Amino acid sequence: MEAIERGAAVTREQLQESYAVLREYGNMSSPTVLFVLEKILKNAALDPSVNNIVGMAFGPGLTLETFHLSHA
């Protein structure tokens, strides 16, 4: 995730849910993105200023999942 911070110019705070899931559960491979999304959505529900969420998951080989959620 540190490489993503540098390469995508995002802050550690923007990845707080990802770090929390890694800390709590470790790397679970594919299901990890769903655990992170759950945390993001819970936190976004508590903070109405959150209106854009971008997620990316990388796997072995050339597996890549992405999503963009937004609301006005």
PASEBA-1860 file (N, C-alpha, C; in nm, 3 decimals):
! residues 72
1> MEAIERGA> 0.081/-0.118/0.000/0.000/0.000/0.000/0.087/0.126/0.000 ~ 0.206/0.114/0.056/0.295/0.230/0.054/0.333/0.266/-0.090 ~ 0.350/0.167/-0.175/0.381/0.193/-0.316/0.262/0.262/-0.384 ~ 0.141/0.223/-0.348/0.021/0.286/-0.404/0.014/0.432/-0.358 ~ 0.046/0.457/-0.231/0.048/0.595/-0.180/0.140/0.681/-0.266 ~ 0.261/0.632/-0.289/0.358/0.709/-0.368/0.316/0.720/-0.514 ~ 0.280/0.607/-0.574/0.251/0.605/-0.717/0.122/0.676/-0.755 ~ 0.022/0.671/-0.668/-0.107/0.732/-0.700/-0.127/0.864/-0.627
9> AVTREQLQ> -0.025/0.906/-0.552/-0.029/1.033/-0.478/-0.152/1.041/-0.387 ~ -0.175/0.934/-0.310/-0.281/0.935/-0.210/-0.217/0.933/-0.072 ~ -0.292/0.975/0.027/-0.238/0.982/0.162/-0.269/0.854/0.239 ~ -0.195/0.834/0.346/-0.219/0.719/0.433/-0.361/0.728/0.490 ~ -0.406/0.849/0.519/-0.542/0.868/0.571/-0.646/0.820/0.470 ~ -0.622/0.842/0.343/-0.716/0.797/0.240/-0.721/0.645/0.230 ~ -0.619/0.580/0.281/-0.613/0.433/0.279/-0.637/0.374/0.417 ~ -0.692/0.453/0.508/-0.706/0.408/0.647/-0.786/0.280/0.661
17> ESYAVLRE> -0.891/0.263/0.582/-0.971/0.142/0.590/-0.892/0.020/0.542 ~ -0.813/0.039/0.439/-0.729/-0.071/0.387/-0.628/-0.114/0.492 ~ -0.563/-0.016/0.555/-0.466/-0.048/0.659/-0.535/-0.116/0.778 ~ -0.655/-0.072/0.812/-0.728/-0.133/0.925/-0.761/-0.279/0.896 ~ -0.807/-0.309/0.776/-0.839/-0.448/0.741/-0.713/-0.533/0.742 ~ -0.605/-0.482/0.687/-0.479/-0.557/0.687/-0.433/-0.584/0.830 ~ -0.445/-0.484/0.915/-0.405/-0.499/1.055/-0.494/-0.602/1.128 ~ -0.625/-0.596/1.103/-0.719/-0.682/1.175/-0.723/-0.825/1.123
25> YGNMSSPT> -0.710/-0.843/0.990/-0.730/-0.976/0.931/-0.611/-1.030/0.853 ~ -0.515/-0.946/0.821/-0.407/-0.987/0.733/-0.453/-0.982/0.588 ~ -0.367/-1.028/0.498/-0.401/-1.030/0.356/-0.485/-1.154/0.328 ~ -0.610/-1.132/0.293/-0.702/-1.243/0.268/-0.720/-1.269/0.119 ~ -0.637/-1.208/0.036/-0.648/-1.220/-0.109/-0.779/-1.158/-0.157 ~ -0.854/-1.227/-0.239/-0.973/-1.169/-0.304/-1.076/-1.109/-0.209 ~ -1.111/-1.173/-0.097/-1.214/-1.116/-0.010/-1.175/-0.982/0.055 ~ -1.046/-0.952/0.056/-1.000/-0.830/0.123/-1.074/-0.707/0.073
33> VLFVLEKI> -1.094/-0.695/-0.058/-1.158/-0.576/-0.113/-1.300/-0.559/-0.059 ~ -1.370/-0.668/-0.033/-1.505/-0.658/0.021/-1.504/-0.612/0.166 ~ -1.406/-0.656/0.244/-1.394/-0.610/0.382/-1.360/-0.461/0.386 ~ -1.271/-0.418/0.296/-1.235/-0.276/0.289/-1.356/-0.194/0.246 ~ -1.428/-0.240/0.146/-1.546/-0.168/0.099/-1.649/-0.154/0.211 ~ -1.668/-0.260/0.289/-1.762/-0.252/0.401/-1.722/-0.141/0.498 ~ -1.592/-0.133/0.533/-1.545/-0.029/0.623/-1.562/0.109/0.561 ~ -1.531/0.122/0.432/-1.544/0.251/0.365/-1.689/0.297/0.369
41> LKNAALDP> -1.782/0.209/0.336/-1.923/0.246/0.332/-1.976/0.282/0.471 ~ -1.932/0.211/0.574/-1.973/0.245/0.710/-1.922/0.384/0.748 ~ -1.796/0.411/0.719/-1.739/0.541/0.752/-1.801/0.653/0.669 ~ -1.829/0.625/0.542/-1.891/0.726/0.455/-2.032/0.760/0.503 ~ -2.102/0.664/0.558/-2.237/0.689/0.610/-2.232/0.785/0.729 ~ -2.121/0.785/0.800/-2.104/0.874/0.915/-2.051/1.011/0.876 ~ -2.002/1.024/0.756/-1.941/1.151/0.710/-2.004/1.193/0.579 ~ -2.102/1.283/0.582/-2.172/1.323/0.460/-2.084/1.396/0.358
49> SVNNIVGM> -1.965/1.439/0.398/-1.877/1.507/0.301/-1.811/1.410/0.205 ~ -1.816/1.280/0.235/-1.758/1.179/0.146/-1.854/1.156/0.030 ~ -1.810/1.188/-0.091/-1.898/1.169/-0.206/-1.831/1.096/-0.322 ~ -1.706/1.060/-0.308/-1.637/0.982/-0.410/-1.552/0.875/-0.343 ~ -1.568/0.753/-0.388/-1.490/0.641/-0.336/-1.433/0.566/-0.455 ~ -1.303/0.546/-0.453/-1.236/0.468/-0.557/-1.170/0.350/-0.490 ~ -1.189/0.232/-0.546/-1.126/0.113/-0.490/-1.052/0.035/-0.597 ~ -0.941/-0.026/-0.555/-0.861/-0.109/-0.644/-0.812/-0.230/-0.567
57> AFGPGLTL> -0.816/-0.344/-0.631/-0.763/-0.466/-0.571/-0.672/-0.533/-0.673 ~ -0.557/-0.574/-0.627/-0.459/-0.638/-0.714/-0.438/-0.781/-0.668 ~ -0.426/-0.871/-0.761/-0.404/-1.011/-0.726/-0.284/-1.067/-0.801 ~ -0.256/-1.195/-0.777/-0.143/-1.258/-0.846/-0.167/-1.262/-0.997 ~ -0.060/-1.263/-1.069/-0.074/-1.260/-1.215/-0.117/-1.122/-1.258 ~ -0.222/-1.115/-1.335/-0.269/-0.987/-1.387/-0.412/-0.958/-1.343 ~ -0.447/-0.998/-1.223/-0.582/-0.974/-1.172/-0.590/-0.832/-1.116 ~ -0.693/-0.759/-1.159/-0.713/-0.622/-1.112/-0.861/-0.595/-1.106
65> ETFHLSHA> -0.908/-0.546/-0.993/-1.048/-0.507/-0.979/-1.050/-0.360/-0.942 ~ -1.139/-0.283/-1.002/-1.153/-0.142/-0.967/-1.299/-0.104/-0.961 ~ -1.326/0.000/-0.884/-1.462/0.055/-0.881/-1.457/0.200/-0.842 ~ -1.558/0.274/-0.883/-1.573/0.414/-0.846/-1.718/0.435/-0.804 ~ -1.739/0.480/-0.683/-1.872/0.508/-0.632/-1.883/0.657/-0.605 ~ -1.992/0.716/-0.643/-2.011/0.859/-0.614/-2.158/0.886/-0.591 ~ -2.183/0.991/-0.515/-2.320/1.037/-0.496/-2.315/1.187/-0.471 ~ -2.422/1.252/-0.501/-2.427/1.398/-0.484/-2.488/1.434/-0.352
END
